[in-house]
């Protein structure tokens, strides 16, 4: 996000409120799809448990989706957050038929990894609301709810009066873009960044040339001041000014900007993936989970999630009447933004993640 595209200082503190107000107005529209309460009047309210990745997303889903779904249907939704991708836990639940969760919000990598053996078909491909989600963010076993992306974020005060970094090649260029750097202590996205910094074209990134990637990482390793692991940690580093440039989730960068930190970011070479709602195979409340997916897929509800840094999977969110166009430009799936990005290849990581993680950890210790 260049300085020219950054909201002016006077509006940065208010942009979240403006989006929320726009979304709230949309939510009151009479055509908003709502599940029927008829069933809940005939029997005791049901209860489903959904795993989330925690942080800002958990807060957003709780306020905008979980609480609203209970009010609309009488069905309680309990959100349980966990930081690590819970593939092992889900496998155990399904294999033992002991369900702590009914469904989970999972990354595209986890969806490919678990597949039909551990996830229930949602069977909503022809639902009038769900079917309008962008097809690249939906599989037979999961429906996308949040497009997230890793961007090159930087402190504007550190680059005042000089060129700002825009690409991963710039991030690797210590001579022309000096400053304290942070890098993610995990190979996801980091390997792709290293390849792009080395001049690989987006079409050449997958399958990843690991020898090339680690040679690229060797060149920058000694210049990394901080290795971060969680989104809140990256956000703190940006807000505090402990680093001058860092790969960070766009939601973390937006949160720092909304807090009036001197932060901007570039959409160039963003690396995007997505989180989906997925039902655990054999879950006893699968039909209620499907009802919740329909509820969460409505574009006007997805518009209400935007202030929290949640990237909508519904293209209708970008149309007039949902959110203001100038704020739509801060969404990863905005056409001008997504065309600059590289989609993270979930199939590649499903096949290679264990070997790459092991090699990355060994490299960190070397």
N, C-alpha and C positions, 0 to 999 in steps of 0.2 A: 504494500500500500504506500504509494508515494505521498510526499507531503501535500501535493496538490489535490490528492483524493481524500486526504484526511479531514474529518469534520473539524471546523474551526473551533478554537478553544472555548468560545462561549457556548457552543452547542454540544460539546462532547459529554458534559455531565448530564445532558437532557436527552441524548439520542435514544437511550434505552426506554425512558418514560414515553417518548413519542411513539416508538414502535409498539410498546405495550398498549398504549391508548388506541392506536390504529387497530391492533389485533383484537382488543376488547370490543371495539365497535363492531368488528366483523363477526365476533362470536355471538353477538346479539341478533345477527341476521336470521330471519325466519327460516331460510332454507338450509341451515346448518344441520348436518346429519346427526341424529341422536338415537342411541339404542332405546328400545322400548322398556318401560318399567312394568309392563303387564305381568311378566313372569315373576318379578320380585314381589308383586302384590299377592300372588297366589301361594308363594312358598317363602321360607325364611331366606333372607339375603345370603348370597354365597360370598366366598372369599377366595381371592387368588393372590399368590405371592410372585413377585417379579424381581429378578436380580438386575441391578444396575451397576454401572462402573463407578458410581459415587460422584463426589464433587459437585460442580455446577449442574451437570446433567441430572443428577439425582434430585436436586432441589427443583429443577425445572419440571421434571416429570411428575414429581409429587404435587406441586402446586397446580400445574396446567392440566395434567392428565389424570393422575390417580384420584385426587380429591373431586374433580369434576365428574369422573366416571361414577364414583360412589353417589354423588348427588343426582345424577341422571338415572341411574339404574338401581340404586340400593345395594350394589355389590361392592364390598370393600376390596381395595387394592392395597397390598402391603409391599412397599419397596424395600429390598435388602441390598445394600451396596457391598461390593467387593472389588478390590483394586486389580488383582491379577486376573487374567482371562481364565474363567473357571471350567476349562474343558475336562479336567480330571474329575472334578466334583460332579459334573453333569453325567459323565460316563458311569460313575458309581451309582448315582440316583437311578438312572435308567436300568442298569444291570441288576440292581437289587430291588427295583420297584419301590423305593423309599424316597418320596419326593418332598424335599425341603422347599423347592420352588416349583411353580407350575410352568413358568416361562422365564426367559432371560433376554436381556439386551446384550447382544454379542457383536464383536467385530466381524467384518467380512472374512478375515482369516479363520476365525473360530467356526464360522458357519461352514466353510469348505472342509475344515478338519473333522467336524462332528458328522455332517451329512445325514443321509437317510437312516443310518444305524441308530442315531441318538436324538434326532429331531422329528417332530410330527409334521406331516404336510399341512399347510395352513388352508389349502383349497379355496383361496380367495382371489384367484387370478381373474375371475369374471365379476367380482363384486364391483358395483358401479363407482365406488370411491377408491378402493384399493387398486383397481386396475389402471387408474390414471397416474400412479406413481411411476417415475422414470424407470424404464425396464432394466437398466444396468444396476439398479439398487434393489432388485427383488429376485429371489430364487423360489423354487417350490416349497422351501422349508423356512423361509425368512422374508420379512417385509421391512425394507429400510425405513428408518425413522430419523437418522442423523448423519449427514455427510460432514465428516471432519477432515481437516487438512493440515499438513505441516507447512508452514511458511517461513521465510527468512525475516525475522523480526529484528529491529535495531532501535537503539536510543537516538532520537533526533538531536539531542544536545551533544552527543559524541561526534556527530557528523555535520554539525552546523557549519555552513560556509564551504562545504566540500561535497564531492560526489557521495551518494548513498549506495550501499550494497543492494543489488537486485537479484543476483543469481548465485548458485552454489559455487561457481567459479570465483565470484567476488568474495564469497565467504572464505574460500581457501587462499585468497590473495592478501597476505599479510602486509605487503609493501604498499599497495595502493589503498587498502582498507584496514589500517591498523586499528587495534582495539582489543579489549578483553572478550574472549569467546567462550561460549558454552556449547556443549554437544550432548546429544542424548546417549545415555549409557545402555543402549540396546540396539541390535542391528536393524530392526524394522525402520525404514526410512533413512537411517544413517548410511546403509550400504548404497541405496539409491542416490543419496546426496553425493557420496564420494564418487560414484560413476559419472554423474552429471557434471560435477566439478572437474573431472578429468577430461571432459569433452564428449562423453557419450551422448548420442542422440536419444530422445525418448524411446524411439523404436528399438534401440540397442540395449536398453537397460535390462530387459528380461529375455532369456534367463541371465541372471547376474553373473558377470565375470568376476569371481571372488578374488582372484589374484590381482586383477586390475584395481578392484575396490580397496583392497588392503594396502596396496602400494600407494594409492591416493590418501588413505587414512594415515599412513606412515608420515606423509609430508606435513600433516597438520597436528598430529598428536601432541607434540611438545608445546603447541600454542594454545591448547585448550586449558582454560583456567578452572572451569567447573564442568563436571559431568552430571547431568540431571537425569531423573528417572520418571518423575510424575508431573502431570500438567500443572498442579498448584505450585510445584517447585520452580518450573520455568516461568510462571507468571510472577512469582516473587522476585526472581532474578531480574526480570525486566523492570518491575516497579521500583526496586531498590537501587537499580543502576549498578549492580554488582557485575553485570556483563554489558558490553556495548552492542553485540550482535549474537543471535542465537536462533537455531531452528526451534520453533515452538508451534503448538497447535493454535490455529487462528483464533479460537475462542479465548485462549489465554492472552493473546495480543489485544483482542478487542476489550477484554476485561481490564487490562492495564490502561488502555486508552480511555475507557469510560471512567476510570479512577483518576483521570487527568495526569497520568504519567507521560513523560516525553517519549512516546513510543510510536513507531509506524512499522509497516511491513510491506513486503513485495509479494504480489500474486505470481510473479514469474517462477516457473518450475515448482509450483506447489505440488505436494505429493498427497493425494486425497484417497481416503477410504470411507467406509460407512459402517455405522452400527445398525443392527436390525433387531426386530422383535421375533423371537423364535420360541415355539412351544416344545417342551421336552417330550420325547416320544413316550406314549403311554400315560401322559399326565391325566389325572382323573377329571380335571376341569378344563379340558381342551376346548370345548365349545364356548365357554365363557372367555377363554383367552382369545379365541377368534373374534368374539364380540368386541373385546378390548382393542384388538388390532384395527378393526373397522373404525372404532371411535378415534383412535390415535392417528389414523391416516387422513382424516379430514383436513383439507388444506387450511381452513380457517383456524383450526387448533394448532397446526404446524406453524402458522404465522405467529401465534402467541409464544412459541418456543424460541423464536429468532432473537429476542433480547438477551437470552441466556447463552448465545453463541451456538445454538443448535442449527445446523444447516439443513433446511427442508429438502425432502425427497419429492415433494409434490411441486411440479412446475407452476401450478396455478398460484402459488404463494407470490410469485414474481409479477402477477398481473395487477393492474390498478385496482385499488379497493381493498387490498390485503395489507400491504405495507408500502410506505413511501418509496419511490424509486431510488432516491439517494441512499436509503438504507438497504435496499435490495442489492446495491452494488457491493455491500459488505458480506454477501453470502457466497460460499464456495461455488454453488451451482448457478450463480449468475452467469449468463452465456460468455461474457468477456473474460470472466475469471476462470471458468472451468476449462476453456480452450487453451489456457496457458499451463494447465496442470498435467500431471502424470498420474493415472489411476494405479494405485497399489495393486499388485497382482496377487490375489488371495490364493490362487492355485499354486503359484510358485512357492509361496511361503508355507502352504500346507505340506508340500513335498520336501522342502529343504530347511525348514525352520530349526530343527534340532541340530543338524550339522552346522548351520551357520551360527547359531547361538553359541555352540561349543567353541567354534573357531574364534568368534568375536571375544568371548570371555578369555580365551588363551592369549589373544592379541592384547587385551587390556592389561594382562599381567606381565607381558613381555617388556 
